[in-house]
Amino acid sequence: MLPFALEKVHSAEEAITAAAAGGRYIAGGTTLIDLMREEVERPERLIDINALPLGGVRVEDGDVVSVPSPAWQMSPPIPTCSACSRSSPKA
């Protein structure tokens, strides 16, 4: 694995700024580290977004939106990936 920098962010603004500077987001459930081990992916900077108050995402009116943590437990299940894509045909 090649060396990389890890930056922990605590706000959406910090995350956006860090990504604009060339960082890649990382949180739980990602295969990015595995791909880095195999040197398939070679980011120089990772942005840890685990501290952000996000519980997940869901689709509302055809748009993918973030859900704050407390509301996440009451949210309906997330649709399949094909339903999340704006370019996929609607039934």
Buried (B, 14 or more C-beta within 10 A) or exposed (E): EEEBEEBEBEEEEBBEEBBEEEBBBBEEEEEBEEEBEEEEBEBEBBBBBEEBEBBBBBBEEEEBEEBEEEEBEEEEEBEEEEEBEEEEEEE
